[in-house]
Amino acid sequence: MDNNYDDSSPNHASDNQPYPPPPIDRKLRRLYVSEDDASDAASTAPNSTLQSESETKRPTASLIRTGDYRSTSSLDSDQSSSLHDLDSPVDSSETQSRALALASHKKSSRLLLHGNLSIWIYEAKDLPNMDMFPTTMGEVFYRSQNTSDPYVSIALASAVIGRTYVINDCENPVWNQHFNVHVAHHASELHFLVKDSDTVGSQLIGVVGIPVEQIYAGSKIEGSFPLLSPNGKPYKNAACLGLSVQYIPIEKMSLYHNGVGAGPQYSGIPDTYFPLRRGGQVTLYQDAHVPHDSLPTTEIDGDMRYVHGTCWIDIFNAIKKAQRLVYITGWSVWHEVRLVRETADAPTYTLGDLLKTKSQEGVKVLLLVWDDPTSRNIMGYQVDGLMATHDEETKRYFKHSSVQVMLCPRMAGKKHSWVKKQEVGTIYTHHQKTVIIDADAGNGKRKIVSFVGGLDLCNGRYDNPKHPIFRTLETIHADDFHNPTFTGNLAGCPREPWHDMHSKIDGPAAYDVMKNFEERWRKASKASGIKKLRLAYDDALLKLETMPEFLTVNDEPCLSDQDPEGWHVQIFRSIDSNSCKGFPKDPREATNKNLVCGKNVLIDMSIHAAYVTAIRSAQHFIYIENQYFIGSSYSWSAYKDLGANNLIPMEIALKVAGKIQAHERFAVYIIIPMWPEGVPTGSATQRILFWQNKTMEMMYEIIYKALVEVGLEDAHSPQDYLNFFCLGNREDTTNKDDLPNDNTPEALARKSRRFMIYVHSKGMIVDDEYVIIGSANINQRSMEGTRDTEIAMGAYQPHNTWARKLMDPRGQIYGYRMSLWAEHLGTIDDTFTHPESLECVRQVREMAEANWTQFASNEISEMTGHLLKYPVQVDRTGKVRPLEGSEEFPDVGGQIIGSFLGIQENLTI
């Protein structure tokens, strides 16, 4: 290849300011090879790092204007593109540990790009044939004998933010592909990497670098740019890439300045697979059950009181009343679970009993459950999986019934490498949790109602706002003990309390939840080989379009826009074409469905887009409950190359910083588990805590810098704007004397009568007007779309928004948040009505600090409030350190700020 480039090739004149191309050093070469590319990189990387342009006096590259490259796209679009390339090193434990520093021009400044990048990749010309000479044994056996299969990756900072589809056997590819990418990155250059896709990986062909300072002012950069080879020199035949770039800063995007539902043309989260559905009803749930009068009441608009939902009772009743279909998806579904408890007339039969009964009545009952690869039924011997999901057990229970159970493994595509297939199949899961049933619509009609959220229908999930740990061990939790923290003698140990968020959708959006099930079922049941001769699972799905008694998604919604209790709802997903059937086969049609391209896969990552858009739209406060909180690693002080590149933590920090600079109040409340479920001293748990600590630290440092910029660092601390909490409980009950009294975690927990409340929620409330609830955690696994499959709903009441009322909304979402706070804090305070106020922030923090003191004390006492400050110390400069005297979790051990030893991997991010 060395004879294909010429160091002295002339440059063309440009009417724009010229700028030099970036040198490409070994680190840049390593950044953009896949897990299968490691050997290729070793064989083709240059022997030494090239000098910068200023040192070599290389002629500057110029911009070539071409009339053919004229974008007609709308710059107000908000489509989120891929977080990072599927064949980038963040998918590989081997290449993750390498330095990911981009080669940048020494004269380029690092600037913050916060907004959207509108990018067109048009075409490449005169690309070299990378298939001509194999450089590794893998290429000898697997490389095609034609020519290059090019695609383009777009990289900013240490994150790949977009990629084109692959065009096979072409040296002059034409993509004409548009990207509208959310960005929140400090960077000096934007890189476009042209790569050759191969069966065993990909090979870097060349790079175009655009200094951020050239696009920062918002002007459109457009033209044909010379490609630099991996050795940093232009190709002799003038290989080039045609593209355009325009940066739209967030300040110029009206979508983010007026909150949710502003104006009649508001259409929800733009450019998603499922549209905003107008009209309907939503019920919001906290925990599996809320007993009557167990929480204080909250007054909401319309002279009404907020009604606390009873999630599992509602699911039980919905299934019981179904006449045509019951479709269930789950990470885990256990037939032995009892949905109804704590009521005088609670039925004794289980979920399995109920589903069998409905199927015997002629109801179509389909279960789509993740197939845990570690659980197997070998010659009649049951091997319980590491995750204890009961998948094989549940399938065996329904074996001789008309209930159909599909155990669905998480699989990569046929075109992915063996390494990628093993990673996807072993590490990632199907994580969606939905129940879809038919219900009475009146006038002899039936309709679809769907439940979406974080609760699986399995053991360990049933709980109420009191979150008992000892008192119910012999009553409502007698057959439902769950606590994976303990590995020793469990007798007399506390159960693990479970806090979650869930929802019911009655209206047009419920049909989108059903469509997701149908797309997944058809993909999982796709027959091959001799199975094609048998009755396919695909035939099990009811075809509602042939059943006239069913309302369709386009029929009259159950509540109109004029009803003050009406809702607008939108469904979001993290999923790819390897997990659902219905995405276009031709990747060129992906943008029509608002999908993004990965390598040999199409991706729906609308959950990430929903979170980013909702955060950007926030005007007053953000309230989050989530099982994990890891992201924006490209902006950490270390481990920038980890690959946890979702924007959510960075967007929150920049939102707070922007409000500080505008001298406006804003507050963020984030509730996470005290530690991830499992043994807190274990290496995987410690890594998650470590990544979580790095995320917190990055956010607090950005907030502190904003305070310094406006001279408020003495008047305010970062915790006047951002606070992390966890949940815990302690009961003043009697410990049994006949149990071991040693220094094991089990014995210490029995003695102290305390344990954390596990936060399994996946939800966010913005300004008391918008809510997101689903199965997705705030980490890379859930947000990327190519890892765990997820589903979520985003919803608001159009009559209860800031834009409509011009004052604090006081609708169902406000009532829901106040109910959650009453559960966590044990009371309702007047300050809670304005969560953005400094008075509220300090009141909540003071209560949480007092609760932590009570929880951590050697003296046993009954807790009424469960909200605890997360046990770290945040100083006024934003530094996050261990809390003095509480460096490890009480009773169970494990460093609170986590630890990291070993090789970076994808499991814990």
C-alpha positions, 0 to 999 in steps of 0.5 A: 500500500505504501506506493499508493500515497504521495507526500508531495501531492498538490492541494486545491485552492479553497474559498474557506480558511484552509487547515492542515490534516491531522497526523495519524499516530499508532494510538489513533490506529489502535482506536479504530480497530475492532476486537477482530482487528487486533492482529491486523493493527499489529501488522499494519501499524506504522513503526513510529509516531509521525510528527505534527504538521508544524514539525514536518511542514506538510502542505495543508489540505484544503476544502473543495467546494462541490455543487453536488453536495448540498444538504436539504435536511432539517437542522431541527431534527433531533435523531440520536445516532449510534453511541459508538461503533460496534467494531470499536475497541469499547466492544473488546476487553483486549483493546479497551486497555489501550490508549485511545488518545486521538491524534489532534492538530497542535493548533486546535483548541479543545472546545465544548460541543453541546447540541447537535451535529448535522452530518452528511456522508456523501461518497468516497472516491478512488479508495485503495483495494485493501483486499489485494494483499492479506496481512494476517492468517485470518485474512487469508482464510476469510477475506473476500477476493474482490475489493474493499467493503468500505464504511465510515465511522465518525469519532469525537473525543474518544467516542464513536458517535455514528457510522454508515452502512457497509457497501460491499466491493466498491472503491467509489462508494456512495452513501448519501447518509445523514446523521443528526447526532446529540453531542456533549463532548470536549474535543479538538477534532472531529474524525471521519474514519473510512474502514474496510469491513471484513469477516474477521474484523475491519481495517483502517483505510484512511482518516479525515480530520475536521478541527472543531474550531472550524465548525464551532461558530455554526457555519456549514463545512462542506466538500471533498476531503483528501484521505490520509492513509494509516501512515499519515500521508495522502494517497497518490491517487487522491482518494477522498471523502465527500461530507458536510458538517454543521454544528447546532448549539443547544442554545439555538434549538427551540425544542429545549427551551420551553419544556414538554408539550410547548405549542400545538406542533409538539410531537414528542421525542423526534425521529424515533421508531414509535411516534407520540400517541395522543390520547389515552390513560396512564397509571403510575406504580411504585413497588409491587403493592401499595396497601390502602392508606399506607402513604400520605395523600397528595392534592392534585389538580381538579380537586382530586387526590392522587391515588396510589396504584396497586401494580401486581393486583392490577396485573392479576385482574387484567390477566384474569379478565383477558378474553383473547390474549396474554403476552408476557416478556421478561428477564425472568418469569416464575410460575410460582410467584403469587401476585396478590397478597396483603388482602383479605380475599387474596387468592392462593393460586400462583401466576402459573395457575392463572396462566394455565386457567386462561389458556384452557379458556381459549386465551392465547398465552405467550411468554417470551423469556430470556434464555439464561445460557448458564441454566440448562436441563441436561438429561433431566437434571436441572442446572440452575443458572447463575442469575437464578431466573427460573427459565428452564423451570418455568418452561418445564412447568408449562410443557404439557399446557397450551401456554407457549413459552419461548426461551429466547437467547440473546444472539448476535447476527450471523455476520458477526465474528465468533468472538462477538457472538460469544460476547453477546450470547454470554454477557447480554440479556433480553431485559424487557418487562411487559404484560400485554392483554386485551380488555373491554373497550365498551360497546362490544369492542376489545382493546389492548392494554399494556404494562411496562416498567422495571418489575419482572413477575418473579420471586423477590420482587413483591414489596410495599413502601414499608419495605420490611426486612424481618417482620414478614419473613414468616408471612407474606415473604415466607415462600419468597425469600431473596437476598443474593448478598449472603452466601452463608447461613441464611437463617434469620437473615434480612430479606432484600427489600425491593423498590421499583417503578412500573406503569400501565398504558391504556390507549394507542401507545399500548399497541406499540408495546404489542408490536414490540412483542410481535417483532421479537416473537417473530424473530425468536421463532424464525424457523430454519432447517427441518423446523420449517416443516413444522408449525412455526411459533410465528403462527401463534400470534393473533392477527388482530387486523382480522378480528373486527371486535378489536379497536386498532391503534388509529381508532378513537383514543380512550381520552381526547386531547380536551380531557384534562386527565388525558395523556400523550405517550411514546414508546422507546426501545434499545434493541437491534435487528438481531432481536426483532423482525421487521427492521428493513433488510436494506440499511439504506432504508434505516433512516426512514424508520429512524434506525441507526447503523451498526456493523451488520446490524440496525439499531433502535436506541430511542431510549437514549434519545428520550433521556437526552431530550428530556434532560435538555428540555428540563427547566427546573429539576430532574428526579431519577431513580435507577439501578445503575448510574454510569456513563460519559466516560469520555469525559472522566479524569481517567479511563476515558476509553472505557466505552461507557459513552452514553451522554446522560451524566454529561447532559445532566452536569451541563444542564446544571452548569448552564443554569448556574451560569444563567443564575437560575435555580436547578436541582437534580436528585438521583437515587441508586442502590447502596451497592449493586445486587450481589456480594459487595466485596466481589470484583464485578460489584467493586468495578461497577461502584468504581465506574459509578464513582468516576461518573459522580466525580466528573459531574461534580467537577463540572458543576464546581467549575461553573460555580467558579466561573460566576463567582459563586463557589463560596456561596454555594457547593455542588451539592446545592444542585446535585445529590445522590441518595440510596435507600435503607431500612432498620427494624427494632425487632428481636434477633433469635438467640440460637443463631451463630454470632460471628463476624460474617455478613449474615451474623452482623446483619442479623445483629444490626437489624438493617439492610439496604433497600434495593433500588431496581427502578428505571425512571426519571421525572422532569419538572413534574410534567414528564415521566420516563419509566421502563426496563433500561438502566443508566449504563452502556448495556441498556442505552446502546441498543446492541447489548441488553434489549430494553423498552420504556415509555415516556408520557405527559399530560398536555393539560399539566405542563409548564407551557400550558399552565405557566406555573407548577404542574400539579397533575398525576406526575406531580402526585406520583413524585410526591408519593415516591418522596413520601415513601422514601422520607416517611412524610410530606413537607411543604418544601417538596412542592418546589424541588428546585428550591435551595430550601428543598434541596437542603431539607431533603439532604438534611433528612437523608443525612440524619437517616444515614446516621441512624442506619450506620449507628451501633444503636438499633432503632426503628426507621420511618424514613428510608432515604439515605445520603449516598455514603461518600463525601463531596467537598466544596470543590466537587471532589468525591471521597470516602465518607470518614468512618464509613469507608465500607458498607455496614455489615457486608463490607466492600469499598463504597467508592469501589476498586478496579484491578485487572482488564477492562470489560463490557460486563460492568458498564 
